[in-house]
Amino acid sequence: MEEWIIISIGLLVSSVALYLVVRKSNNVEMSVDIQNLGMFLLPTIFIGLYILFKNESLEISIINLLIIIFAAIFFSWLGNIASLKALKKAPNPGYSLVISKSYVLMTSIVSVWIFHSPLTLKSIIAIVLIIIFSAVIIIDRKKLSDISNNIWIWFTVGAFFAWGFLALTLKYLTSNGMKSVVILFYLMLFVSILVLSQIIFKKVKIIVTKEQKFIFLFIGIASTFFNLFNILGYQYAPNPGYINAVNAGSIALVTIFAAIFFRDDLSIKKIIGVLGVVASLVLLFI
């Protein structure tokens, strides 16, 4: 089995784990600010400790540092904000999710031009099918809300390009020989600074209950592995779009486990979507 496929499996597992633990944190009324600290600050600490233990060098060129700072601000932090606003304002959150996750097509095609990454017809078909079947799972026509404008589309487009350019940036940095853990440390560090600055500016009180402490820790652990597998995927996959496709396809496993642990609805339509995504992932891997 190819190395990038093993990494993809790790990405799938960690993606599902991250979703489930964040979903659990919502059930115990953990604030978004605390969730963000768990998703960015804790991985910064964990990865920093790993680098210290392994005696890895954090030396980085000024150019690469500026690239990471730019990516942290405009692609990671603002991309996350745009995505959350799009989900909130869209008539159906599924519409926004499917459009923003379609950045996988952009990264797959652009990578052929920039990085000379291979892109076979089979892979293109698999990626398109993953998006289509993900739409079958996510979009629920019954959950439509009234909206006075289409501003959600602009937020969705913003998230689309933010995620796409973040993937291309990480691929560029790994292609230039930077170690994945070093890239991830600096990226998480600067996003953490932005999140903490936002908390201080809004004068948010950080209160974590006893029940939330373990969930907070697990968010950090799941986020660390998810982001690590993600960036390793960009390093080893033939085309970074393949990793983006796997990430988008994780919605299939999330749907199954959400039904098991949280008793979410698992309709025939969703089952068809799940089976379609799984089959499409198998097509991508073979």
Disulfide bonds with the S-S distance in Angstrom:
none
